[in-house]
Amino acid sequence: MKQLCDITKKVIGKCSKPELPVKNKESKPITEIEERWNMWVKHTEELLNGQATLNPLDIEAAHIDHHLDVVA
């Protein structure tokens, strides 16, 4: 199988997907790789911080009444 893949790569040649433009919040394109990286880092931090706003003290545990039938 690997041989088939290698032959296909040789016949087709190296192909890569063109990079799609990345835009910031103001819809301006980001062209520099470092800018893109910083944008993704900031975006990820915002997502993680947004989910951390839940206060565990405000969440009540649900009462579950278990009925067990024990047959001996």
HTML snippet that shows the backbone in 3Dmol.js (N, CA, C, O; Angstrom):
<script src="https://3Dmol.org/build/3Dmol-min.js"></script>
<div id="view" style="width:600px;height:400px;position:relative"></div>
<script>
const pdb = `
ATOM      1  N   MET A   1       0.829  -1.191   0.000  1.00  0.00           N
ATOM      2  CA  MET A   1       0.000   0.000   0.000  1.00  0.00           C
ATOM      3  C   MET A   1       0.873   1.254   0.000  1.00  0.00           C
ATOM      4  O   MET A   1       0.586   2.218  -0.710  1.00  0.00           O
ATOM      5  N   LYS A   2       1.945   1.235   0.803  1.00  0.00           N
ATOM      6  CA  LYS A   2       2.837   2.387   0.857  1.00  0.00           C
ATOM      7  C   LYS A   2       3.484   2.615  -0.498  1.00  0.00           C
ATOM      8  O   LYS A   2       3.683   3.756  -0.915  1.00  0.00           O
ATOM      9  N   GLN A   3       3.812   1.530  -1.184  1.00  0.00           N
ATOM     10  CA  GLN A   3       4.432   1.652  -2.504  1.00  0.00           C
ATOM     11  C   GLN A   3       3.474   2.355  -3.473  1.00  0.00           C
ATOM     12  O   GLN A   3       3.897   3.212  -4.249  1.00  0.00           O
ATOM     13  N   LEU A   4       2.206   1.999  -3.430  1.00  0.00           N
ATOM     14  CA  LEU A   4       1.203   2.639  -4.281  1.00  0.00           C
ATOM     15  C   LEU A   4       1.128   4.138  -3.982  1.00  0.00           C
ATOM     16  O   LEU A   4       1.037   4.958  -4.896  1.00  0.00           O
ATOM     17  N   CYS A   5       1.166   4.477  -2.724  1.00  0.00           N
ATOM     18  CA  CYS A   5       1.114   5.884  -2.319  1.00  0.00           C
ATOM     19  C   CYS A   5       2.349   6.633  -2.822  1.00  0.00           C
ATOM     20  O   CYS A   5       2.237   7.751  -3.325  1.00  0.00           O
ATOM     21  N   ASP A   6       3.524   6.020  -2.687  1.00  0.00           N
ATOM     22  CA  ASP A   6       4.762   6.650  -3.153  1.00  0.00           C
ATOM     23  C   ASP A   6       4.750   6.869  -4.657  1.00  0.00           C
ATOM     24  O   ASP A   6       5.170   7.924  -5.132  1.00  0.00           O
ATOM     25  N   ILE A   7       4.275   5.885  -5.412  1.00  0.00           N
ATOM     26  CA  ILE A   7       4.205   6.001  -6.868  1.00  0.00           C
ATOM     27  C   ILE A   7       3.240   7.113  -7.254  1.00  0.00           C
ATOM     28  O   ILE A   7       3.530   7.909  -8.146  1.00  0.00           O
ATOM     29  N   THR A   8       2.105   7.169  -6.590  1.00  0.00           N
ATOM     30  CA  THR A   8       1.112   8.208  -6.877  1.00  0.00           C
ATOM     31  C   THR A   8       1.699   9.591  -6.629  1.00  0.00           C
ATOM     32  O   THR A   8       1.487  10.504  -7.428  1.00  0.00           O
ATOM     33  N   LYS A   9       2.434   9.758  -5.534  1.00  0.00           N
ATOM     34  CA  LYS A   9       3.059  11.042  -5.233  1.00  0.00           C
ATOM     35  C   LYS A   9       4.053  11.437  -6.319  1.00  0.00           C
ATOM     36  O   LYS A   9       4.127  12.605  -6.701  1.00  0.00           O
ATOM     37  N   LYS A  10       4.830  10.450  -6.824  1.00  0.00           N
ATOM     38  CA  LYS A  10       5.812  10.743  -7.870  1.00  0.00           C
ATOM     39  C   LYS A  10       5.127  11.166  -9.162  1.00  0.00           C
ATOM     40  O   LYS A  10       5.586  12.089  -9.835  1.00  0.00           O
ATOM     41  N   VAL A  11       4.034  10.498  -9.510  1.00  0.00           N
ATOM     42  CA  VAL A  11       3.329  10.801 -10.756  1.00  0.00           C
ATOM     43  C   VAL A  11       2.658  12.169 -10.678  1.00  0.00           C
ATOM     44  O   VAL A  11       2.764  12.974 -11.604  1.00  0.00           O
ATOM     45  N   ILE A  12       1.978  12.424  -9.584  1.00  0.00           N
ATOM     46  CA  ILE A  12       1.226  13.668  -9.434  1.00  0.00           C
ATOM     47  C   ILE A  12       2.155  14.832  -9.121  1.00  0.00           C
ATOM     48  O   ILE A  12       1.915  15.959  -9.555  1.00  0.00           O
ATOM     49  N   GLY A  13       3.186  14.564  -8.388  1.00  0.00           N
ATOM     50  CA  GLY A  13       4.064  15.641  -7.949  1.00  0.00           C
ATOM     51  C   GLY A  13       3.581  16.184  -6.621  1.00  0.00           C
ATOM     52  O   GLY A  13       2.520  15.809  -6.121  1.00  0.00           O
ATOM     53  N   LYS A  14       4.369  17.058  -6.073  1.00  0.00           N
ATOM     54  CA  LYS A  14       3.999  17.621  -4.778  1.00  0.00           C
ATOM     55  C   LYS A  14       2.889  18.643  -4.984  1.00  0.00           C
ATOM     56  O   LYS A  14       3.047  19.610  -5.729  1.00  0.00           O
ATOM     57  N   CYS A  15       1.795  18.420  -4.332  1.00  0.00           N
ATOM     58  CA  CYS A  15       0.702  19.380  -4.424  1.00  0.00           C
ATOM     59  C   CYS A  15       0.348  19.822  -3.009  1.00  0.00           C
ATOM     60  O   CYS A  15       0.324  19.022  -2.074  1.00  0.00           O
ATOM     61  N   SER A  16       0.087  21.059  -2.884  1.00  0.00           N
ATOM     62  CA  SER A  16      -0.311  21.573  -1.578  1.00  0.00           C
ATOM     63  C   SER A  16      -1.526  22.461  -1.767  1.00  0.00           C
ATOM     64  O   SER A  16      -1.714  23.082  -2.813  1.00  0.00           O
ATOM     65  N   LYS A  17      -2.324  22.503  -0.753  1.00  0.00           N
ATOM     66  CA  LYS A  17      -3.521  23.336  -0.804  1.00  0.00           C
ATOM     67  C   LYS A  17      -3.105  24.796  -0.657  1.00  0.00           C
ATOM     68  O   LYS A  17      -2.265  25.119   0.183  1.00  0.00           O
ATOM     69  N   PRO A  18      -3.674  25.661  -1.451  1.00  0.00           N
ATOM     70  CA  PRO A  18      -3.342  27.076  -1.274  1.00  0.00           C
ATOM     71  C   PRO A  18      -3.868  27.558   0.073  1.00  0.00           C
ATOM     72  O   PRO A  18      -4.943  27.157   0.518  1.00  0.00           O
ATOM     73  N   GLU A  19      -3.103  28.409   0.698  1.00  0.00           N
ATOM     74  CA  GLU A  19      -3.526  28.916   2.002  1.00  0.00           C
ATOM     75  C   GLU A  19      -4.695  29.871   1.840  1.00  0.00           C
ATOM     76  O   GLU A  19      -4.671  30.777   1.007  1.00  0.00           O
ATOM     77  N   LEU A  20      -5.698  29.653   2.636  1.00  0.00           N
ATOM     78  CA  LEU A  20      -6.849  30.545   2.631  1.00  0.00           C
ATOM     79  C   LEU A  20      -6.515  31.775   3.466  1.00  0.00           C
ATOM     80  O   LEU A  20      -5.799  31.672   4.462  1.00  0.00           O
ATOM     81  N   PRO A  21      -7.016  32.908   3.078  1.00  0.00           N
ATOM     82  CA  PRO A  21      -6.714  34.109   3.862  1.00  0.00           C
ATOM     83  C   PRO A  21      -7.375  34.049   5.238  1.00  0.00           C
ATOM     84  O   PRO A  21      -8.523  33.628   5.378  1.00  0.00           O
ATOM     85  N   VAL A  22      -6.633  34.475   6.233  1.00  0.00           N
ATOM     86  CA  VAL A  22      -7.148  34.548   7.595  1.00  0.00           C
ATOM     87  C   VAL A  22      -7.421  36.011   7.882  1.00  0.00           C
ATOM     88  O   VAL A  22      -6.600  36.880   7.589  1.00  0.00           O
ATOM     89  N   LYS A  23      -8.594  36.275   8.462  1.00  0.00           N
ATOM     90  CA  LYS A  23      -8.969  37.661   8.742  1.00  0.00           C
ATOM     91  C   LYS A  23      -9.101  37.872  10.245  1.00  0.00           C
ATOM     92  O   LYS A  23      -9.471  36.960  10.984  1.00  0.00           O
ATOM     93  N   ASN A  24      -8.795  39.083  10.679  1.00  0.00           N
ATOM     94  CA  ASN A  24      -8.948  39.418  12.085  1.00  0.00           C
ATOM     95  C   ASN A  24     -10.392  39.843  12.359  1.00  0.00           C
ATOM     96  O   ASN A  24     -11.244  39.741  11.476  1.00  0.00           O
ATOM     97  N   LYS A  25     -10.669  40.315  13.561  1.00  0.00           N
ATOM     98  CA  LYS A  25     -12.043  40.676  13.930  1.00  0.00           C
ATOM     99  C   LYS A  25     -12.589  41.842  13.117  1.00  0.00           C
ATOM    100  O   LYS A  25     -13.802  41.993  12.975  1.00  0.00           O
ATOM    101  N   GLU A  26     -11.691  42.665  12.584  1.00  0.00           N
ATOM    102  CA  GLU A  26     -12.116  43.797  11.758  1.00  0.00           C
ATOM    103  C   GLU A  26     -12.206  43.403  10.284  1.00  0.00           C
ATOM    104  O   GLU A  26     -12.364  44.270   9.424  1.00  0.00           O
ATOM    105  N   SER A  27     -12.107  42.116   9.987  1.00  0.00           N
ATOM    106  CA  SER A  27     -12.167  41.556   8.630  1.00  0.00           C
ATOM    107  C   SER A  27     -11.013  42.007   7.739  1.00  0.00           C
ATOM    108  O   SER A  27     -11.136  42.014   6.514  1.00  0.00           O
ATOM    109  N   LYS A  28      -9.904  42.379   8.347  1.00  0.00           N
ATOM    110  CA  LYS A  28      -8.712  42.721   7.575  1.00  0.00           C
ATOM    111  C   LYS A  28      -7.851  41.463   7.456  1.00  0.00           C
ATOM    112  O   LYS A  28      -7.673  40.747   8.441  1.00  0.00           O
ATOM    113  N   PRO A  29      -7.314  41.184   6.265  1.00  0.00           N
ATOM    114  CA  PRO A  29      -6.512  39.967   6.095  1.00  0.00           C
ATOM    115  C   PRO A  29      -5.199  40.032   6.876  1.00  0.00           C
ATOM    116  O   PRO A  29      -4.549  41.075   6.951  1.00  0.00           O
ATOM    117  N   ILE A  30      -4.833  38.898   7.449  1.00  0.00           N
ATOM    118  CA  ILE A  30      -3.573  38.772   8.171  1.00  0.00           C
ATOM    119  C   ILE A  30      -2.630  37.992   7.268  1.00  0.00           C
ATOM    120  O   ILE A  30      -2.926  36.862   6.879  1.00  0.00           O
ATOM    121  N   THR A  31      -1.503  38.591   6.939  1.00  0.00           N
ATOM    122  CA  THR A  31      -0.601  37.964   5.980  1.00  0.00           C
ATOM    123  C   THR A  31       0.632  37.352   6.628  1.00  0.00           C
ATOM    124  O   THR A  31       1.146  36.350   6.131  1.00  0.00           O
ATOM    125  N   GLU A  32       1.112  37.916   7.704  1.00  0.00           N
ATOM    126  CA  GLU A  32       2.329  37.412   8.340  1.00  0.00           C
ATOM    127  C   GLU A  32       2.024  36.183   9.185  1.00  0.00           C
ATOM    128  O   GLU A  32       1.002  36.127   9.870  1.00  0.00           O
ATOM    129  N   ILE A  33       2.916  35.201   9.132  1.00  0.00           N
ATOM    130  CA  ILE A  33       2.716  33.949   9.867  1.00  0.00           C
ATOM    131  C   ILE A  33       2.661  34.216  11.365  1.00  0.00           C
ATOM    132  O   ILE A  33       1.826  33.639  12.062  1.00  0.00           O
ATOM    133  N   GLU A  34       3.529  35.077  11.869  1.00  0.00           N
ATOM    134  CA  GLU A  34       3.536  35.368  13.305  1.00  0.00           C
ATOM    135  C   GLU A  34       2.237  36.040  13.732  1.00  0.00           C
ATOM    136  O   GLU A  34       1.721  35.764  14.815  1.00  0.00           O
ATOM    137  N   GLU A  35       1.710  36.916  12.893  1.00  0.00           N
ATOM    138  CA  GLU A  35       0.427  37.558  13.200  1.00  0.00           C
ATOM    139  C   GLU A  35      -0.682  36.518  13.269  1.00  0.00           C
ATOM    140  O   GLU A  35      -1.535  36.564  14.156  1.00  0.00           O
ATOM    141  N   ARG A  36      -0.664  35.574  12.322  1.00  0.00           N
ATOM    142  CA  ARG A  36      -1.677  34.508  12.325  1.00  0.00           C
ATOM    143  C   ARG A  36      -1.582  33.690  13.603  1.00  0.00           C
ATOM    144  O   ARG A  36      -2.593  33.391  14.240  1.00  0.00           O
ATOM    145  N   TRP A  37      -0.358  33.330  13.971  1.00  0.00           N
ATOM    146  CA  TRP A  37      -0.153  32.526  15.174  1.00  0.00           C
ATOM    147  C   TRP A  37      -0.689  33.271  16.398  1.00  0.00           C
ATOM    148  O   TRP A  37      -1.407  32.695  17.215  1.00  0.00           O
ATOM    149  N   ASN A  38      -0.334  34.555  16.520  1.00  0.00           N
ATOM    150  CA  ASN A  38      -0.794  35.354  17.663  1.00  0.00           C
ATOM    151  C   ASN A  38      -2.313  35.473  17.686  1.00  0.00           C
ATOM    152  O   ASN A  38      -2.924  35.465  18.755  1.00  0.00           O
ATOM    153  N   MET A  39      -2.923  35.585  16.502  1.00  0.00           N
ATOM    154  CA  MET A  39      -4.378  35.683  16.430  1.00  0.00           C
ATOM    155  C   MET A  39      -5.020  34.391  16.938  1.00  0.00           C
ATOM    156  O   MET A  39      -6.001  34.437  17.680  1.00  0.00           O
ATOM    157  N   TRP A  40      -4.468  33.228  16.538  1.00  0.00           N
ATOM    158  CA  TRP A  40      -5.038  31.957  16.987  1.00  0.00           C
ATOM    159  C   TRP A  40      -4.828  31.753  18.488  1.00  0.00           C
ATOM    160  O   TRP A  40      -5.700  31.213  19.169  1.00  0.00           O
ATOM    161  N   VAL A  41      -3.686  32.178  19.001  1.00  0.00           N
ATOM    162  CA  VAL A  41      -3.430  32.074  20.441  1.00  0.00           C
ATOM    163  C   VAL A  41      -4.452  32.912  21.206  1.00  0.00           C
ATOM    164  O   VAL A  41      -5.039  32.445  22.182  1.00  0.00           O
ATOM    165  N   LYS A  42      -4.659  34.144  20.762  1.00  0.00           N
ATOM    166  CA  LYS A  42      -5.620  35.035  21.427  1.00  0.00           C
ATOM    167  C   LYS A  42      -7.036  34.466  21.338  1.00  0.00           C
ATOM    168  O   LYS A  42      -7.788  34.502  22.312  1.00  0.00           O
ATOM    169  N   HIS A  43      -7.393  33.943  20.169  1.00  0.00           N
ATOM    170  CA  HIS A  43      -8.723  33.359  19.972  1.00  0.00           C
ATOM    171  C   HIS A  43      -8.937  32.178  20.918  1.00  0.00           C
ATOM    172  O   HIS A  43      -9.995  32.058  21.536  1.00  0.00           O
ATOM    173  N   THR A  44      -7.935  31.311  21.030  1.00  0.00           N
ATOM    174  CA  THR A  44      -8.042  30.146  21.908  1.00  0.00           C
ATOM    175  C   THR A  44      -8.159  30.576  23.366  1.00  0.00           C
ATOM    176  O   THR A  44      -8.953  30.011  24.119  1.00  0.00           O
ATOM    177  N   GLU A  45      -7.377  31.567  23.765  1.00  0.00           N
ATOM    178  CA  GLU A  45      -7.464  32.063  25.142  1.00  0.00           C
ATOM    179  C   GLU A  45      -8.852  32.620  25.438  1.00  0.00           C
ATOM    180  O   GLU A  45      -9.392  32.397  26.522  1.00  0.00           O
ATOM    181  N   GLU A  46      -9.430  33.339  24.486  1.00  0.00           N
ATOM    182  CA  GLU A  46     -10.775  33.887  24.677  1.00  0.00           C
ATOM    183  C   GLU A  46     -11.800  32.770  24.837  1.00  0.00           C
ATOM    184  O   GLU A  46     -12.698  32.859  25.674  1.00  0.00           O
ATOM    185  N   LEU A  47     -11.663  31.720  24.034  1.00  0.00           N
ATOM    186  CA  LEU A  47     -12.598  30.597  24.146  1.00  0.00           C
ATOM    187  C   LEU A  47     -12.476  29.916  25.501  1.00  0.00           C
ATOM    188  O   LEU A  47     -13.483  29.624  26.146  1.00  0.00           O
ATOM    189  N   LEU A  48     -11.248  29.665  25.931  1.00  0.00           N
ATOM    190  CA  LEU A  48     -11.041  28.975  27.203  1.00  0.00           C
ATOM    191  C   LEU A  48     -11.476  29.836  28.381  1.00  0.00           C
ATOM    192  O   LEU A  48     -12.059  29.318  29.333  1.00  0.00           O
ATOM    193  N   ASN A  49     -11.212  31.115  28.341  1.00  0.00           N
ATOM    194  CA  ASN A  49     -11.620  32.007  29.428  1.00  0.00           C
ATOM    195  C   ASN A  49     -13.130  32.172  29.469  1.00  0.00           C
ATOM    196  O   ASN A  49     -13.695  32.351  30.548  1.00  0.00           O
ATOM    197  N   GLY A  50     -13.787  32.117  28.342  1.00  0.00           N
ATOM    198  CA  GLY A  50     -15.238  32.248  28.298  1.00  0.00           C
ATOM    199  C   GLY A  50     -15.928  31.084  28.972  1.00  0.00           C
ATOM    200  O   GLY A  50     -16.973  31.262  29.598  1.00  0.00           O
ATOM    201  N   GLN A  51     -15.363  29.898  28.857  1.00  0.00           N
ATOM    202  CA  GLN A  51     -15.965  28.726  29.476  1.00  0.00           C
ATOM    203  C   GLN A  51     -15.650  28.654  30.961  1.00  0.00           C
ATOM    204  O   GLN A  51     -16.332  27.940  31.696  1.00  0.00           O
ATOM    205  N   ALA A  52     -14.649  29.365  31.414  1.00  0.00           N
ATOM    206  CA  ALA A  52     -14.261  29.315  32.816  1.00  0.00           C
ATOM    207  C   ALA A  52     -15.111  30.236  33.681  1.00  0.00           C
ATOM    208  O   ALA A  52     -14.855  30.355  34.879  1.00  0.00           O
ATOM    209  N   THR A  53     -16.119  30.891  33.102  1.00  0.00           N
ATOM    210  CA  THR A  53     -16.923  31.826  33.879  1.00  0.00           C
ATOM    211  C   THR A  53     -17.976  31.133  34.738  1.00  0.00           C
ATOM    212  O   THR A  53     -18.576  31.776  35.599  1.00  0.00           O
ATOM    213  N   LEU A  54     -18.213  29.856  34.531  1.00  0.00           N
ATOM    214  CA  LEU A  54     -19.178  29.147  35.370  1.00  0.00           C
ATOM    215  C   LEU A  54     -18.637  29.043  36.785  1.00  0.00           C
ATOM    216  O   LEU A  54     -17.484  28.665  36.993  1.00  0.00           O
ATOM    217  N   ASN A  55     -19.465  29.377  37.745  1.00  0.00           N
ATOM    218  CA  ASN A  55     -19.070  29.294  39.138  1.00  0.00           C
ATOM    219  C   ASN A  55     -19.582  27.970  39.690  1.00  0.00           C
ATOM    220  O   ASN A  55     -20.795  27.777  39.776  1.00  0.00           O
ATOM    221  N   PRO A  56     -18.697  27.055  40.067  1.00  0.00           N
ATOM    222  CA  PRO A  56     -19.142  25.749  40.563  1.00  0.00           C
ATOM    223  C   PRO A  56     -20.013  25.846  41.813  1.00  0.00           C
ATOM    224  O   PRO A  56     -20.780  24.925  42.097  1.00  0.00           O
ATOM    225  N   LEU A  57     -19.913  26.940  42.565  1.00  0.00           N
ATOM    226  CA  LEU A  57     -20.723  27.084  43.769  1.00  0.00           C
ATOM    227  C   LEU A  57     -22.185  27.347  43.433  1.00  0.00           C
ATOM    228  O   LEU A  57     -23.058  27.118  44.270  1.00  0.00           O
ATOM    229  N   ASP A  58     -22.465  27.824  42.224  1.00  0.00           N
ATOM    230  CA  ASP A  58     -23.837  28.104  41.811  1.00  0.00           C
ATOM    231  C   ASP A  58     -24.557  26.865  41.276  1.00  0.00           C
ATOM    232  O   ASP A  58     -25.756  26.915  41.005  1.00  0.00           O
ATOM    233  N   ILE A  59     -23.846  25.776  41.127  1.00  0.00           N
ATOM    234  CA  ILE A  59     -24.430  24.568  40.551  1.00  0.00           C
ATOM    235  C   ILE A  59     -24.832  23.633  41.679  1.00  0.00           C
ATOM    236  O   ILE A  59     -24.005  23.230  42.497  1.00  0.00           O
ATOM    237  N   GLU A  60     -26.115  23.294  41.709  1.00  0.00           N
ATOM    238  CA  GLU A  60     -26.606  22.397  42.752  1.00  0.00           C
ATOM    239  C   GLU A  60     -26.607  20.962  42.241  1.00  0.00           C
ATOM    240  O   GLU A  60     -26.861  20.709  41.063  1.00  0.00           O
ATOM    241  N   ALA A  61     -26.325  20.044  43.124  1.00  0.00           N
ATOM    242  CA  ALA A  61     -26.358  18.635  42.761  1.00  0.00           C
ATOM    243  C   ALA A  61     -27.806  18.175  42.697  1.00  0.00           C
ATOM    244  O   ALA A  61     -28.622  18.556  43.537  1.00  0.00           O
ATOM    245  N   ALA A  62     -28.120  17.369  41.715  1.00  0.00           N
ATOM    246  CA  ALA A  62     -29.474  16.839  41.566  1.00  0.00           C
ATOM    247  C   ALA A  62     -29.667  15.688  42.544  1.00  0.00           C
ATOM    248  O   ALA A  62     -28.780  14.854  42.722  1.00  0.00           O
ATOM    249  N   HIS A  63     -30.841  15.654  43.177  1.00  0.00           N
ATOM    250  CA  HIS A  63     -31.156  14.555  44.093  1.00  0.00           C
ATOM    251  C   HIS A  63     -31.667  13.372  43.279  1.00  0.00           C
ATOM    252  O   HIS A  63     -32.597  13.501  42.482  1.00  0.00           O
ATOM    253  N   ILE A  64     -31.057  12.245  43.490  1.00  0.00           N
ATOM    254  CA  ILE A  64     -31.462  11.035  42.770  1.00  0.00           C
ATOM    255  C   ILE A  64     -31.886  10.004  43.805  1.00  0.00           C
ATOM    256  O   ILE A  64     -31.114   9.637  44.690  1.00  0.00           O
ATOM    257  N   ASP A  65     -33.119   9.546  43.680  1.00  0.00           N
ATOM    258  CA  ASP A  65     -33.649   8.538  44.592  1.00  0.00           C
ATOM    259  C   ASP A  65     -33.518   7.177  43.914  1.00  0.00           C
ATOM    260  O   ASP A  65     -34.249   6.872  42.971  1.00  0.00           O
ATOM    261  N   HIS A  66     -32.595   6.373  44.394  1.00  0.00           N
ATOM    262  CA  HIS A  66     -32.364   5.059  43.797  1.00  0.00           C
ATOM    263  C   HIS A  66     -33.226   4.015  44.505  1.00  0.00           C
ATOM    264  O   HIS A  66     -33.190   3.889  45.729  1.00  0.00           O
ATOM    265  N   HIS A  67     -33.986   3.286  43.730  1.00  0.00           N
ATOM    266  CA  HIS A  67     -34.765   2.181  44.270  1.00  0.00           C
ATOM    267  C   HIS A  67     -34.075   0.895  43.851  1.00  0.00           C
ATOM    268  O   HIS A  67     -33.978   0.588  42.662  1.00  0.00           O
ATOM    269  N   LEU A  68     -33.602   0.155  44.825  1.00  0.00           N
ATOM    270  CA  LEU A  68     -32.894  -1.084  44.526  1.00  0.00           C
ATOM    271  C   LEU A  68     -33.720  -2.265  45.011  1.00  0.00           C
ATOM    272  O   LEU A  68     -34.136  -2.318  46.169  1.00  0.00           O
ATOM    273  N   ASP A  69     -33.945  -3.197  44.119  1.00  0.00           N
ATOM    274  CA  ASP A  69     -34.610  -4.440  44.495  1.00  0.00           C
ATOM    275  C   ASP A  69     -33.533  -5.502  44.649  1.00  0.00           C
ATOM    276  O   ASP A  69     -32.850  -5.860  43.689  1.00  0.00           O
ATOM    277  N   VAL A  70     -33.392  -5.996  45.869  1.00  0.00           N
ATOM    278  CA  VAL A  70     -32.369  -7.003  46.128  1.00  0.00           C
ATOM    279  C   VAL A  70     -33.067  -8.343  46.266  1.00  0.00           C
ATOM    280  O   VAL A  70     -33.929  -8.531  47.124  1.00  0.00           O
ATOM    281  N   VAL A  71     -32.678  -9.263  45.409  1.00  0.00           N
ATOM    282  CA  VAL A  71     -33.250 -10.605  45.447  1.00  0.00           C
ATOM    283  C   VAL A  71     -32.147 -11.555  45.875  1.00  0.00           C
ATOM    284  O   VAL A  71     -31.080 -11.605  45.265  1.00  0.00           O
ATOM    285  N   ALA A  72     -32.420 -12.318  46.945  1.00  0.00           N
ATOM    286  CA  ALA A  72     -31.398 -13.233  47.441  1.00  0.00           C
ATOM    287  C   ALA A  72     -31.741 -14.654  47.108  1.00  0.00           C
ATOM    288  O   ALA A  72     -30.988 -15.567  47.449  1.00  0.00           O
TER     289      ALA A  72
END
`;
const viewer = $3Dmol.createViewer("view");
viewer.addModel(pdb, "pdb");
viewer.setStyle({}, {cartoon: {color: "spectrum"}});
viewer.zoomTo();
viewer.render();
</script>
